[in-house]
Amino acid sequence: MAQAKTTIDHDEIRQWVEGHGGRPSRVKATGKGDDPGILRFDFAEPDDSLEEISWDEFFEKFEENELALLYQAEGDSRFNKLISRS
């Protein structure tokens, strides 16, 4: 049984997401002004409820909110969840 891994390393996160065909996104109905709102990764066909954002914008909010990525490190699984570092 494969285990989930947790990381805050930006390069590791970007490699895993892009390696699974994903891109950084935000939920459209959230956030205002400079706040992108709820962060997500969009995989395969674009989801109409998500809007792609830059990696810089994603990681700025990621750090501001002290998040970590919980993900399936092995295989083709796209399982992931943004969690609090604490």
MARNUDO-896943 format. One line per 10 residues: number of its first residue (from 1); for each residue x, y, z of N, C-alpha, C. Coordinates in nm, 3 decimals, always signed. Layout:
<sites>
NUM> X/Y/Z/X/Y/Z/X/Y/Z | ...;
</sites>
This chain:
<sites>
1> +0.084/-0.118/+0.000/+0.000/+0.000/+0.000/+0.089/+0.124/+0.000 | +0.064/+0.216/-0.092/+0.141/+0.339/-0.103/+0.101/+0.435/+0.009 | +0.198/+0.513/+0.052/+0.172/+0.609/+0.157/+0.177/+0.751/+0.103 | +0.106/+0.840/+0.171/+0.108/+0.981/+0.135/+0.233/+1.045/+0.192 | +0.279/+1.149/+0.126/+0.398/+1.223/+0.166/+0.358/+1.369/+0.185 | +0.424/+1.439/+0.275/+0.398/+1.581/+0.299/+0.523/+1.660/+0.263 | +0.503/+1.776/+0.196/+0.616/+1.862/+0.162/+0.575/+2.008/+0.160 | +0.676/+2.094/+0.180/+0.657/+2.238/+0.162/+0.755/+2.289/+0.057 | +0.834/+2.199/-0.001/+0.935/+2.235/-0.100/+0.869/+2.275/-0.232 | +0.889/+2.398/-0.273/+0.824/+2.451/-0.394/+0.861/+2.372/-0.519;
11> +0.988/+2.338/-0.534/+1.031/+2.263/-0.653/+0.968/+2.124/-0.656 | +0.963/+2.060/-0.542/+0.902/+1.926/-0.533/+0.753/+1.932/-0.568 | +0.685/+2.032/-0.516/+0.542/+2.049/-0.542/+0.519/+2.073/-0.690 | +0.594/+2.166/-0.748/+0.575/+2.200/-0.890/+0.604/+2.079/-0.978 | +0.711/+2.006/-0.949/+0.744/+1.887/-1.029/+0.634/+1.782/-1.020 | +0.581/+1.759/-0.901/+0.477/+1.658/-0.885/+0.351/+1.700/-0.960 | +0.308/+1.824/-0.943/+0.186/+1.871/-1.008/+0.200/+1.867/-1.160 | +0.307/+1.925/-1.213/+0.326/+1.927/-1.358/+0.348/+1.787/-1.413 | +0.412/+1.700/-1.336/+0.434/+1.562/-1.377/+0.305/+1.483/-1.388 | +0.200/+1.530/-1.322/+0.068/+1.466/-1.328/-0.029/+1.546/-1.415;
21> +0.026/+1.637/-1.497/-0.057/+1.714/-1.590/-0.138/+1.824/-1.526 | -0.093/+1.873/-1.410/-0.168/+1.975/-1.337/-0.109/+2.114/-1.349 | -0.187/+2.210/-1.302/-0.145/+2.349/-1.299/-0.207/+2.416/-1.176 | -0.141/+2.520/-1.123/-0.196/+2.588/-1.006/-0.321/+2.666/-1.043 | -0.420/+2.662/-0.954/-0.548/+2.728/-0.981/-0.607/+2.780/-0.852 | -0.713/+2.856/-0.869/-0.790/+2.905/-0.756/-0.937/+2.880/-0.786 | -1.018/+2.869/-0.682/-1.162/+2.854/-0.700/-1.217/+2.992/-0.736 | -1.285/+3.004/-0.851/-1.330/+3.133/-0.903/-1.415/+3.214/-0.806 | -1.504/+3.152/-0.734/-1.599/+3.224/-0.649/-1.539/+3.269/-0.516 | -1.406/+3.257/-0.501/-1.342/+3.294/-0.375/-1.237/+3.401/-0.400;
31> -1.198/+3.470/-0.295/-1.093/+3.570/-0.303/-1.142/+3.704/-0.356 | -1.067/+3.808/-0.321/-1.097/+3.944/-0.366/-0.966/+4.019/-0.381 | -0.958/+4.105/-0.479/-0.838/+4.186/-0.498/-0.714/+4.102/-0.516 | -0.615/+4.122/-0.429/-0.489/+4.048/-0.437/-0.498/+3.908/-0.377 | -0.609/+3.876/-0.312/-0.627/+3.744/-0.250/-0.686/+3.649/-0.353 | -0.610/+3.544/-0.395/-0.662/+3.452/-0.495/-0.773/+3.362/-0.443 | -0.792/+3.355/-0.310/-0.896/+3.269/-0.254/-0.846/+3.128/-0.231 | -0.934/+3.032/-0.249/-0.903/+2.891/-0.222/-0.814/+2.836/-0.333 | -0.700/+2.781/-0.292/-0.603/+2.725/-0.387/-0.637/+2.580/-0.419 | -0.615/+2.543/-0.544/-0.636/+2.406/-0.591/-0.536/+2.377/-0.703;
41> -0.530/+2.251/-0.743/-0.458/+2.212/-0.864/-0.563/+2.162/-0.962 | -0.550/+2.203/-1.087/-0.643/+2.161/-1.192/-0.569/+2.061/-1.280 | -0.626/+1.944/-1.298/-0.564/+1.838/-1.378/-0.647/+1.811/-1.503 | -0.578/+1.770/-1.609/-0.642/+1.730/-1.736/-0.724/+1.843/-1.794 | -0.850/+1.816/-1.828/-0.937/+1.918/-1.886/-0.966/+2.026/-1.783 | -0.956/+2.154/-1.822/-0.983/+2.262/-1.726/-1.123/+2.251/-1.665 | -1.130/+2.273/-1.535/-1.255/+2.273/-1.460/-1.312/+2.415/-1.465 | -1.438/+2.429/-1.504/-1.500/+2.561/-1.518/-1.507/+2.640/-1.387 | -1.502/+2.570/-1.274/-1.509/+2.640/-1.145/-1.372/+2.688/-1.097 | -1.266/+2.654/-1.173/-1.131/+2.692/-1.136/-1.072/+2.789/-1.238;
51> -0.981/+2.873/-1.191/-0.910/+2.968/-1.276/-0.760/+2.948/-1.255 | -0.687/+2.929/-1.363/-0.543/+2.908/-1.353/-0.475/+3.035/-1.301 | -0.375/+3.017/-1.212/-0.295/+3.127/-1.161/-0.148/+3.092/-1.181 | -0.061/+3.190/-1.165/+0.083/+3.165/-1.183/+0.137/+3.088/-1.062 | +0.250/+3.022/-1.083/+0.316/+2.955/-0.972/+0.357/+3.056/-0.866 | +0.402/+3.174/-0.908/+0.442/+3.277/-0.811/+0.325/+3.315/-0.722 | +0.209/+3.338/-0.781/+0.090/+3.373/-0.704/+0.049/+3.258/-0.611 | +0.055/+3.136/-0.664/+0.020/+3.019/-0.584/+0.111/+3.009/-0.462 | +0.243/+3.015/-0.483/+0.337/+2.996/-0.373/+0.336/+3.114/-0.275 | +0.304/+3.233/-0.323/+0.291/+3.347/-0.232/+0.180/+3.320/-0.130;
61> +0.065/+3.276/-0.177/-0.048/+3.245/-0.090/-0.019/+3.119/-0.006 | +0.046/+3.022/-0.065/+0.086/+2.898/+0.003/+0.170/+2.931/+0.127 | +0.268/+3.019/+0.111/+0.355/+3.057/+0.222/+0.281/+3.146/+0.322 | +0.205/+3.241/+0.273/+0.130/+3.333/+0.359/+0.039/+3.257/+0.455 | -0.020/+3.149/+0.408/-0.113/+3.070/+0.489/-0.047/+2.949/+0.555 | +0.086/+2.939/+0.544/+0.162/+2.830/+0.605/+0.103/+2.693/+0.574 | +0.089/+2.667/+0.444/+0.033/+2.541/+0.397/+0.142/+2.440/+0.367 | +0.102/+2.315/+0.356/+0.187/+2.205/+0.312/+0.105/+2.121/+0.215 | +0.173/+2.046/+0.131/+0.104/+1.957/+0.037/+0.115/+1.814/+0.086 | +0.001/+1.750/+0.101/-0.008/+1.606/+0.129/-0.041/+1.542/-0.005;
71> +0.042/+1.447/-0.050/+0.021/+1.389/-0.183/+0.068/+1.245/-0.190 | +0.020/+1.176/-0.292/+0.060/+1.038/-0.319/+0.187/+1.044/-0.403 | +0.300/+1.011/-0.343/+0.429/+1.027/-0.410/+0.456/+0.922/-0.517 | +0.400/+0.803/-0.502/+0.429/+0.695/-0.595/+0.312/+0.671/-0.690 | +0.345/+0.627/-0.810/+0.243/+0.589/-0.906/+0.176/+0.708/-0.974 | +0.063/+0.678/-1.037/-0.008/+0.777/-1.116/-0.118/+0.850/-1.041 | -0.135/+0.819/-0.914/-0.242/+0.881/-0.836/-0.223/+1.033/-0.830 | -0.334/+1.105/-0.845/-0.331/+1.251/-0.833/-0.383/+1.295/-0.697 | -0.390/+1.202/-0.602/-0.437/+1.238/-0.469/-0.350/+1.351/-0.413 | -0.413/+1.458/-0.368/-0.342/+1.567/-0.304/-0.438/+1.647/-0.219;
81> -0.381/+1.713/-0.118/-0.460/+1.797/-0.030/-0.368/+1.902/+0.029 | -0.412/+2.027/+0.028/-0.337/+2.134/+0.093/-0.379/+2.137/+0.239 | -0.281/+2.128/+0.328/-0.308/+2.120/+0.471/-0.226/+2.224/+0.546 | -0.262/+2.250/+0.669/-0.187/+2.340/+0.754/-0.055/+2.274/+0.794 | +0.050/+2.353/+0.805/+0.180/+2.299/+0.846/+0.182/+2.258/+0.993 | +0.095/+2.317/+1.074/+0.099/+2.287/+1.217/+0.028/+2.158/+1.253;
</sites>
